[in-house]
Amino acid sequence: MRQGTTYSRIITFSKLVLPLAALVVLSLMFLFSGRPDPNQALPLAARSADGQLGQQGMTNPRFRMVTGSGDAVELIASSAEPSDGDANQILATNVTAEITRLTGGRDQITADQALWNSQSSDTRLTGNIVATSPEGYRLDTEELSINAASGDIIAPAAVLITSDGIRLEAGQMAITGPSDHQVVHFQGGVRLLYEGK
């Protein structure tokens, strides 16, 4: 019977000590917490330009994927939301895409907007598009369509490609074919200026 008495004493002791310990811990938390600043604004949801709250979308989204050829792609945008309420079309703004090649090189593409169709895997970039490659090439255009399934890249608007000593201007550009045998087509007033060293 002596064992039952010890067990009862431990239980009684725990019933008193544990709540008091919890009260001490909470008191210390409030004692050492900072004083609230009455001038500090509360974080509230801001209204969008058209005054609506609760629209579907994301701010500062980051997406990562690996292509079939093993290249890593990271897409960063300031916002992304369904285009015209269609969940299959995502409109992203202030877009940066970084492609890290399996060989180690890194390409970068920036654009004002990107419209991605999840059903066809097509992406249409628009506005101030700049693409750079580790080999020193830079492409400037206003519109670029990329088909992820075929790997085709179409620039229906004027393109400017520059590199060390090279300047190429064209009305349109198309890159077609599999990734290891792609062909680049230029059309519409193609001008190539080469300055040798």
C-alpha positions in Angstrom: 0.0 0.0 0.0 3.0 2.2 0.4 3.4 2.4 -3.4 -0.2 3.7 -3.9 0.5 6.6 -1.5 3.6 7.7 -3.3 1.8 7.6 -6.6 -1.0 9.8 -5.2 1.4 12.3 -3.8 3.2 12.6 -7.2 -0.1 13.2 -8.9 -1.2 15.8 -6.4 2.2 17.5 -6.5 2.0 17.6 -10.4 -1.5 19.0 -10.3 -0.2 22.0 -8.3 3.3 22.5 -9.8 2.6 22.2 -13.5 -0.2 24.8 -13.7 2.0 27.2 -11.6 4.9 26.6 -13.9 2.8 27.3 -17.0 1.5 30.5 -15.3 5.1 31.6 -14.6 6.2 31.0 -18.2 3.2 33.0 -19.6 3.9 35.8 -17.1 7.6 36.0 -18.2 6.5 36.0 -21.9 4.3 39.0 -21.4 6.8 40.7 -19.0 9.7 40.6 -21.6 7.7 41.2 -24.7 8.0 44.6 -26.4 5.6 47.4 -25.8 3.1 48.0 -28.6 3.7 51.1 -30.8 0.3 52.9 -31.2 1.6 54.8 -34.2 2.5 51.6 -36.1 0.0 50.8 -38.8 -1.9 47.5 -38.8 -1.2 45.2 -41.8 -4.4 45.3 -43.8 -5.3 44.0 -47.2 -4.8 46.7 -49.8 -7.5 47.2 -52.4 -6.5 46.6 -56.0 -6.7 49.3 -58.7 -10.4 48.4 -59.4 -11.3 48.3 -55.7 -11.9 44.6 -55.5 -10.7 42.4 -52.7 -10.4 38.7 -52.6 -9.4 38.1 -56.2 -7.5 34.9 -57.0 -3.8 35.4 -57.5 -0.3 35.3 -55.9 2.3 37.9 -55.2 6.0 37.1 -55.7 5.5 33.6 -57.0 8.5 31.3 -57.7 8.2 28.2 -59.8 10.9 25.6 -60.4 11.0 22.7 -62.8 13.3 20.5 -64.8 12.9 20.1 -68.5 13.0 16.8 -70.4 16.6 17.6 -71.4 17.7 18.1 -67.8 17.8 21.9 -67.7 16.6 23.5 -64.5 14.1 26.4 -65.0 13.1 28.9 -62.3 10.4 31.5 -62.9 10.0 34.5 -60.7 7.3 37.1 -61.0 5.9 40.0 -59.0 2.3 38.6 -59.4 0.4 35.8 -61.1 -3.4 35.4 -61.5 -5.9 33.7 -63.8 -6.3 35.6 -67.0 -9.9 36.8 -67.5 -11.1 34.3 -64.9 -9.8 31.3 -66.9 -7.9 29.0 -64.6 -6.1 27.4 -67.5 -4.4 30.7 -68.5 -2.1 32.3 -65.9 -1.0 35.9 -66.4 2.3 36.8 -64.6 3.8 40.3 -64.4 7.4 41.4 -64.2 8.7 38.0 -65.1 12.3 36.7 -64.8 13.1 33.2 -66.0 16.5 31.6 -65.3 17.5 28.4 -67.2 20.4 26.6 -65.8 21.7 24.2 -68.5 22.8 20.7 -67.8 26.2 21.8 -69.1 26.4 24.5 -66.5 25.6 27.7 -68.5 22.8 30.0 -67.3 20.3 31.8 -69.6 18.1 34.6 -68.4 14.9 36.0 -69.8 13.0 39.0 -68.5 9.6 40.4 -69.7 6.8 42.7 -68.5 4.2 39.9 -68.8 3.9 36.2 -69.4 0.7 34.4 -70.3 0.9 30.6 -69.7 -1.7 28.2 -71.0 -1.7 25.0 -68.9 -3.6 22.9 -71.5 -1.3 23.6 -74.4 2.0 24.4 -72.4 2.3 27.5 -74.5 3.9 30.6 -73.0 3.6 34.1 -74.6 5.9 36.8 -73.3 5.2 40.4 -74.0 6.8 43.8 -73.4 10.5 44.7 -73.0 11.8 41.1 -73.5 15.5 40.7 -72.9 17.2 37.3 -73.2 20.8 36.8 -72.4 23.1 33.7 -72.7 26.4 32.9 -71.0 28.0 33.0 -74.5 27.4 36.7 -74.5 24.4 36.9 -76.8 21.5 39.3 -76.0 18.1 39.2 -77.7 15.7 42.2 -77.5 12.1 41.9 -78.7 8.5 42.8 -77.7 6.8 39.4 -78.1 8.0 35.8 -77.8 6.0 32.6 -77.9 7.4 29.4 -76.5 5.9 25.9 -76.9 7.3 23.7 -74.1 6.2 20.5 -75.8 8.0 21.1 -79.1 10.6 23.5 -77.9 9.7 25.9 -80.7 10.3 29.6 -80.0 8.6 32.2 -82.2 9.2 36.0 -82.2 6.6 37.5 -84.5 7.8 41.1 -83.8 11.2 42.7 -84.6 14.2 41.2 -82.9 17.7 42.6 -82.2 20.5 40.2 -81.3 23.8 41.6 -80.2 27.1 40.1 -79.1 30.7 41.0 -79.1 31.1 42.6 -82.6 27.8 41.3 -83.9 24.5 43.1 -84.5 21.6 41.3 -86.2 18.2 42.8 -86.8 15.2 41.0 -88.3 11.4 41.4 -88.6 10.7 37.9 -87.2 12.6 35.0 -85.7 11.7 31.3 -85.3 13.7 28.6 -83.5 12.4 25.1 -84.4 13.4 21.5 -84.0 14.6 19.3 -81.2 16.9 20.9 -78.6 20.0 19.1 -79.9 19.4 20.1 -83.6 17.5 23.5 -83.5 17.4 25.7 -86.6 17.0 29.5 -86.3 15.1 31.3 -89.1 15.2 35.0 -89.6 12.7 36.9 -91.9 11.6 40.4 -92.8 14.4 42.8 -93.5 17.3 40.9 -92.0 20.4 43.0 -91.4 23.7 41.6 -90.1 26.6 43.9 -89.0 29.9 42.2 -88.0 32.8 44.2 -86.7 35.9 42.0 -86.8 38.8 42.7 -84.4 
